[in-house]
Amino acid sequence: MIKNIVIIVFAFSCNNLHAADSLKNVEANYIFYYKNIAAGKMVLKINNEKNRITASTIYEGNLIASMFGKGTRSEVAHLEIHNSKITPTNYSYKDNKSLYHIIFNDSGASVSSELKDFHLPSKNIIYDPVSLLIVLMYSYPNFNEEYSVVSKKKLKEYSFSFKDNIEHTIGENKYNVFSAKYNRGRKTNYYFFSKDHKNLPVSIMIKKDGKEKIRIDLSEIKYMN
């Protein structure tokens, strides 16, 4: 009984908005690598205004990416802030093969796609990949150890580990970051957030069997406030 109470309190407090100077608006460009070969670009945009957050990512693959069936992909997430707590409301995904929309509510997530509509029930807050990124940025250092995430229309559970105040290098640039990592099967996913840039993600990496498969590195911050 005591254990359950502790878990409930921990889950309630961990997604609270932490930084007083949280990111309001940003547009940042990234280079997308596949097996250490440049395969395209990604643009991240975030707008945080009047307790509503809109975040989007657009991937544009080059010839290398098209060889592996990776072309253009766009994702848009909408979140709301209530009592300093961030929760997702809806999410849209589109690539050259798939298009779907998700609405989040207290009972789970409702998925609408070209093929069928269905509901994913959950007692936990469910995130999408973009809203998960936002929650990790804004919740530092009050993280959950586990997050429920809809990815590719499937509900998954991610168990995270975190490190703080580590140096991460991209080319000639060095960043003071905190990192988030989770394992799933043969893959390990890493996120690196710059503490000198209001927790903006500067690098995302996926390794398979210990070898780098995908890396997304910051190349330019067009604007930030």
Secondary structure as UniProt FT lines:
FT   HELIX           2..14
FT   TURN            20..21
FT   STRAND          25..34
FT   TURN            35..36
FT   STRAND          37..49
FT   TURN            50..51
FT   STRAND          52..61
FT   HELIX           63..67
FT   TURN            68..69
FT   STRAND          72..82
FT   TURN            83..84
FT   STRAND          85..95
FT   STRAND          99..105
FT   TURN            106..107
FT   STRAND          108..113
FT   STRAND          117..121
FT   STRAND          126..127
FT   HELIX           129..139
FT   TURN            140..141
FT   STRAND          146..151
FT   TURN            152..153
FT   STRAND          154..170
FT   TURN            171..172
FT   STRAND          173..184
FT   TURN            185..186
FT   STRAND          187..194
FT   HELIX           195..197
FT   TURN            198..199
FT   STRAND          200..208
FT   TURN            209..210
FT   STRAND          211..224
//
